[in-house]
């Protein structure tokens, strides 16, 4: 039996588990590690169709907000 693990899915689970901890229980190093993990997750998910869909939604929201301010 061969079990494969998608690295992006594994990082998503790690991010969820790390963010569930209370804020006062985190040290600065712990927060920096969480930021690095999130950045790596973003790099892994960016070239996928799901990542492109998220990018399109964010671009539309930013354009809408910038146009509403005019």
C-alpha positions, -999 to 999 in steps of 0.1 A, spaced: 0 0 0 15 33 -11 5 65 8 13 99 -7 10 132 11 6 164 -8 30 189 8 6 218 4 -21 199 22 3 190 50 13 226 54 -23 237 55 -30 213 83 1 225 102 -10 262 97 -45 254 110 -31 237 141 -6 265 148 -32 292 144 -56 275 168 -31 282 197 -39 313 218 -19 344 210 -4 349 244 11 314 242 33 323 212 68 335 213 83 358 186 102 328 172 70 308 170 53 337 152 82 340 127 81 302 121 43 305 114 50 333 89 76 312 71 53 282 69 25 304 55 49 319 29 61 284 18 24 273 16 17 303 -6 46 295 -29 35 259 -32 -2 267 -39 4 297 -63 10 278 -95 -21 256 -90 -56 263 -105 -68 268 -69 -41 294 -63 -49 312 -95 -86 313 -85 -77 328 -51 -54 354 -69 -83 364 -93 -107 369 -64 -81 390 -44 -74 411 -75 -111 417 -80 -116 427 -44 -86 451 -44 -98 467 -77 -133 471 -62 -120 487 -31 -96 510 -49 -124 521 -73 -149 527 -45 -124 551 -29 -124 574 -59 
